[in-house]
């Protein structure tokens, strides 16, 4: 397929081409706010990868632009958002288990259970009715 591709690499991987793009001159510092936030973040990181001071200075601005976008623009959830949702679900499940235990005990009123658990009174009443 690629006659100049070294024999050694034939068994361990496919041939590939590497193209390097120098983004050093692609934009000026004052143009950063005019670039789409998602693109600006990547370009700033690439342009200043070897210049820590400029990277720190311009990366903050690029990140600020990115975080100012509405979440639905991203089209995906971050790992932190997923972990937060999972934690909220676990907390609610634990609270509901606690509510079920208190309902089974039958020593507390629905109002007392609502206060202790933080679960709305109407939800506790529904759970009691389902028992």
C-alpha positions in Angstrom: 0.0 0.0 0.0 2.8 2.4 0.9 6.1 1.1 -0.6 8.2 3.6 1.4 6.6 2.7 4.7 9.2 0.8 6.8 8.8 -3.0 7.0 9.1 -2.9 10.8 5.8 -0.9 11.1 3.7 -3.2 8.7 2.7 -5.5 11.6 2.1 -3.0 14.3 0.2 -0.2 12.7 -1.3 1.4 9.6 0.7 4.1 7.8 -0.4 7.6 8.6 0.5 11.1 7.6 1.1 13.8 10.0 0.4 17.4 9.1 1.5 20.2 11.4 -0.1 23.6 11.2 1.7 26.6 12.7 -1.0 28.7 14.4 1.5 31.2 15.7 0.6 33.8 13.1 -3.1 32.8 12.5 -4.5 35.6 14.7 -3.4 38.5 16.8 -4.0 38.8 20.6 -6.6 41.5 20.2 -8.6 39.2 17.9 -9.1 36.5 20.6 -12.5 38.0 21.8 -13.7 37.9 18.1 -13.1 34.2 17.7 -15.8 31.7 18.5 -15.2 30.7 22.2 -14.7 26.9 21.5 -12.2 27.6 18.7 -10.5 30.4 20.6 -9.7 28.1 23.6 -8.0 25.5 21.3 -6.2 28.1 19.3 -4.9 30.0 22.3 -3.7 26.8 23.9 -1.8 25.9 20.7 -0.4 29.3 20.0 1.0 29.9 23.4 1.9 26.3 24.4 5.5 27.3 24.9 4.9 30.8 26.4 3.5 30.3 29.9 2.9 33.9 30.7 0.9 34.6 27.5 -0.9 31.3 27.8 -2.1 32.1 31.3 -3.1 35.6 30.3 -5.1 34.7 27.1 -6.4 31.3 28.3 -8.4 32.9 31.0 -10.1 35.2 28.5 -10.8 32.3 26.1 -12.2 30.2 29.0 -14.4 33.1 30.1 -15.9 33.2 26.6 -16.5 29.5 26.7 -18.2 29.5 30.1 -20.4 32.4 29.1 -22.1 30.2 26.4 -25.4 28.6 27.4 -24.9 25.0 28.3 -27.1 23.6 25.5 -24.5 25.0 23.0 -22.0 22.3 24.0 -24.2 19.5 22.9 -22.9 17.2 25.7 -22.6 16.9 29.4 -19.3 17.2 31.2 -18.1 14.5 33.5 -18.6 16.9 36.4 -22.3 17.4 35.4 -22.9 13.6 35.1 -21.2 13.0 38.5 -23.3 15.7 40.0 -26.5 14.2 38.6 -25.5 10.7 39.8 -24.8 12.1 43.3 -28.2 13.9 43.4 -29.9 10.6 42.4 -28.0 8.6 45.1 -28.9 11.2 47.8 -32.6 11.2 46.8 -32.7 7.4 46.7 -31.1 7.3 50.2 -33.7 9.8 51.5 -36.5 7.7 50.0 -35.1 4.6 51.7 -35.1 6.6 55.0 -38.7 7.7 54.4 -39.8 4.2 53.7 -38.1 3.0 57.0 -39.9 5.8 58.9 -43.2 5.0 57.3 -42.8 1.3 58.2 -42.1 2.3 61.8 -45.4 4.1 61.9 -44.4 6.3 64.9 -44.0 9.6 63.0 -46.6 11.7 61.1 -46.2 12.5 57.5 -45.4 16.1 58.4 -42.6 15.0 60.8 -41.1 12.7 58.1 -41.2 15.6 55.6 -39.3 17.8 58.0 -36.7 15.2 58.8 -36.1 13.9 55.3 -36.6 17.1 53.3 -38.9 15.2 50.9 -42.1 17.1 50.1 -45.2 16.2 52.1 -47.3 15.2 49.1 -44.6 12.8 48.0 -44.5 11.2 51.4 -48.3 10.9 51.4 -48.2 9.2 48.0 -45.6 6.7 49.3 -47.7 6.0 52.3 -50.7 5.4 50.1 -48.7 2.9 48.0 -47.8 0.8 51.0 
